[in-house]
Amino acid sequence: MWRKVGTAVVRHRWWAAIGSTVVLLPLAAPVLGLRLGQPTNSSLASTGGTAADAIHRLETAGLSDGLTQPVEVLTTDPDAAAAAIRQVPGVAATIAPAQWAANGQRVVEAWPDVDSADPRGTGSTAAIRVAAEQTGAWVGGVPTQDADFIRAVYGNAWWVAAIIAAVTFALLGSRCGRWCCR
């Protein structure tokens, strides 16, 4: 049976390619809507339970959606870092308590005015990062870790998929004539 299928595919390559594309594209379509990173506040709230209760309390209190995922900044000059971050549009608040200090460095917390996991919040998080790094600070926290992870892991995924596809087609093209069409 597989010999007949292989022979038919080799004889009618273009129809086989078109047919497989018609089948595979709808199967791959959900990947286009895939959102990488942490769940948004709205998705956490939709699950119910204690996370949903906490999100609803934040909303009813009128607090920023960005409160759930602050950007953490480690700096030797907290005043300069906090001042630079406050100039960024979309920053709800910053704090730098003196108790958060060790070895001449302090932590500054910055909260965007929108949820950092939301696509609108990623721009605010990136701007906070740029402003803080311009003062010589190091930037961390869940939003920046997500951005770094996504860039590192998925930034070259298209190249990897293209290389795998090219190698697969090259191997199939060079071997198919020997295996299927004798």
Backbone torsions as a table, in degrees:
resi	resn	phi	psi	omega
1	MET	NA	-48.1	-176.9
2	TRP	-66.3	-29.8	176.6
3	ARG	-64.0	-41.6	178.8
4	LYS	-65.3	-41.5	178.4
5	VAL	-63.3	-47.4	179.4
6	GLY	-60.7	-41.9	179.3
7	THR	-64.7	-42.7	178.7
8	ALA	-63.2	-40.7	179.9
9	VAL	-65.7	-42.1	-179.8
10	VAL	-67.5	-39.3	-179.7
11	ARG	-69.9	-34.2	-176.8
12	HIS	-121.1	60.3	-173.9
13	ARG	-57.3	-48.3	-175.2
14	TRP	-66.5	-41.0	178.0
15	TRP	-66.2	-37.5	177.6
16	ALA	-65.4	-42.2	178.5
17	ALA	-64.3	-43.5	179.2
18	ILE	-64.7	-44.7	179.7
19	GLY	-62.3	-43.3	179.8
20	SER	-68.3	-34.3	177.0
21	THR	-65.4	-42.1	179.2
22	VAL	-62.3	-34.4	179.2
23	VAL	-78.8	-42.3	-172.7
24	LEU	-77.6	-33.9	-178.7
25	LEU	-59.9	-48.1	176.6
26	PRO	-63.0	-31.5	178.3
27	LEU	-70.2	-30.4	-179.1
28	ALA	-89.8	-11.7	-175.6
29	ALA	-55.1	-38.9	179.9
30	PRO	-59.9	-24.3	179.9
31	VAL	-63.9	-29.7	-179.2
32	LEU	-65.0	-25.5	178.7
33	GLY	-95.4	4.2	-178.0
34	LEU	-68.1	128.4	177.8
35	ARG	-112.9	122.8	-176.6
36	LEU	-92.3	153.0	176.6
37	GLY	113.0	-164.4	-178.7
38	GLN	-72.3	154.7	176.3
39	PRO	-69.4	148.1	178.7
40	THR	-75.9	164.0	177.0
41	ASN	-59.5	-40.1	-178.4
42	SER	-65.6	-36.1	177.8
43	SER	-71.7	-34.7	175.6
44	LEU	-66.0	-39.7	-179.2
45	ALA	-67.4	-28.7	-177.9
46	SER	-76.0	-13.1	-177.6
47	THR	-84.2	-16.6	-177.6
48	GLY	81.7	-177.2	177.9
49	GLY	82.7	-162.3	-174.5
50	THR	-68.8	-34.5	178.3
51	ALA	-63.5	-43.6	179.3
52	ALA	-64.2	-41.2	178.6
53	ASP	-60.9	-43.2	-180.0
54	ALA	-64.3	-42.5	178.9
55	ILE	-63.6	-43.7	179.1
56	HIS	-64.0	-36.7	177.4
57	ARG	-64.9	-40.6	176.6
58	LEU	-60.7	-45.8	-178.3
59	GLU	-64.0	-43.8	-178.0
60	THR	-71.2	-25.6	177.9
61	ALA	-79.9	-10.2	179.2
62	GLY	80.3	17.3	179.9
63	LEU	-83.2	160.9	-178.3
64	SER	-64.4	141.9	174.3
65	ASP	-64.4	-24.4	-179.2
66	GLY	-74.6	-4.7	-178.0
67	LEU	-63.2	-26.1	-176.4
68	THR	-74.3	-21.9	-177.8
69	GLN	-138.7	83.6	-179.7
70	PRO	-74.1	159.5	171.9
71	VAL	-95.4	127.5	-177.0
72	GLU	-102.8	131.2	-176.1
73	VAL	-123.8	128.9	176.6
74	LEU	-107.7	124.3	-172.8
75	THR	-148.0	158.8	172.6
76	THR	-93.1	-13.0	179.5
77	ASP	-128.7	81.6	-175.1
78	PRO	-64.9	-31.6	-179.6
79	ASP	-65.9	-44.9	179.6
80	ALA	-66.0	-42.5	-179.8
81	ALA	-64.5	-46.7	-179.7
82	ALA	-63.3	-40.4	178.6
83	ALA	-64.2	-41.6	179.2
84	ALA	-65.6	-40.1	-179.9
85	ILE	-67.6	-39.4	179.9
86	ARG	-62.5	-24.8	178.9
87	GLN	-75.2	-13.7	-177.9
88	VAL	-75.7	127.9	174.6
89	PRO	-62.8	136.9	179.0
90	GLY	95.4	8.7	177.0
91	VAL	-95.9	123.9	-179.4
92	ALA	-82.6	-41.1	-176.7
93	ALA	-165.7	158.4	171.2
94	THR	-138.1	149.2	172.6
95	ILE	-140.3	153.5	177.1
96	ALA	-147.9	71.8	-178.7
97	PRO	-61.5	143.2	-180.0
98	ALA	-63.2	-26.5	-179.7
99	GLN	-69.3	-17.8	-179.3
100	TRP	-91.6	51.1	-177.3
101	ALA	-129.9	146.5	174.2
102	ALA	-162.8	138.0	176.2
103	ASN	54.3	39.0	177.3
104	GLY	77.5	9.3	178.7
105	GLN	-122.3	151.0	178.8
106	ARG	-131.8	156.8	177.4
107	VAL	-98.8	132.6	173.0
108	VAL	-114.5	128.8	176.0
109	GLU	-101.1	134.8	177.5
110	ALA	-127.9	134.6	179.6
111	TRP	-116.7	123.9	173.3
112	PRO	-71.5	161.4	-179.2
113	ASP	-82.2	-6.8	174.3
114	VAL	-126.6	162.0	-179.8
115	ASP	-57.7	125.4	-178.7
116	SER	-64.8	-24.0	178.7
117	ALA	-80.4	-17.0	178.0
118	ASP	-75.7	144.3	178.8
119	PRO	-54.0	-31.2	177.3
120	ARG	-69.1	-30.7	-177.5
121	GLY	-78.8	-21.0	-179.5
122	THR	-65.8	-32.3	176.7
123	GLY	-66.2	-42.6	177.9
124	SER	-63.6	-42.7	179.4
125	THR	-62.5	-43.2	179.0
126	ALA	-64.0	-40.0	179.2
127	ALA	-67.1	-38.9	176.2
128	ILE	-61.6	-42.6	-180.0
129	ARG	-61.5	-46.5	-180.0
130	VAL	-61.3	-46.4	-178.5
131	ALA	-62.1	-42.8	-178.9
132	ALA	-68.9	-41.9	-178.7
133	GLU	-67.5	-26.4	176.9
134	GLN	-68.4	-19.7	176.2
135	THR	-91.8	2.0	-179.6
136	GLY	89.8	12.2	-178.7
137	ALA	-87.4	162.4	173.6
138	TRP	-103.6	140.2	-174.8
139	VAL	-117.6	136.6	179.2
140	GLY	-145.8	-157.7	-177.4
141	GLY	101.3	166.7	-176.0
142	VAL	-58.4	-45.6	-178.3
143	PRO	-61.5	-41.0	-179.2
144	THR	-75.0	-33.2	175.4
145	GLN	-64.4	-40.7	176.4
146	ASP	-60.1	-47.8	-179.1
147	ALA	-60.7	-43.7	179.2
148	ASP	-64.7	-42.9	-179.1
149	PHE	-63.9	-46.5	-179.0
150	ILE	-63.3	-42.7	179.0
151	ARG	-64.5	-43.1	-177.3
152	ALA	-70.0	-43.6	-174.8
153	VAL	-84.7	-45.6	-173.2
154	TYR	-100.6	-6.9	-179.2
155	GLY	-62.0	-33.2	179.5
156	ASN	-109.4	13.0	-177.0
157	ALA	-62.4	-34.6	-179.5
158	TRP	-66.4	-38.7	177.2
159	TRP	-65.7	-42.4	-179.6
160	VAL	-62.7	-45.8	178.5
161	ALA	-62.3	-40.7	179.4
162	ALA	-65.6	-41.0	179.2
163	ILE	-65.9	-43.0	178.1
164	ILE	-61.4	-44.3	178.8
165	ALA	-63.2	-43.3	-179.3
166	ALA	-64.2	-44.4	179.1
167	VAL	-64.5	-40.9	178.8
168	THR	-61.2	-48.2	179.4
169	PHE	-64.5	-37.7	178.7
170	ALA	-64.8	-44.4	179.2
171	LEU	-66.4	-42.9	178.7
172	LEU	-65.2	-41.0	179.9
173	GLY	-65.2	-37.6	-178.2
174	SER	-79.7	-28.3	-176.0
175	ARG	-98.2	-24.3	-172.8
176	CYS	-62.4	-39.6	179.7
177	GLY	-61.8	-34.3	-179.6
178	ARG	-77.7	-36.5	-173.6
179	TRP	-87.8	-42.1	-168.9
180	CYS	-95.2	-28.8	-167.2
181	CYS	-117.7	59.0	179.0
182	ARG	-92.9	NA	NA
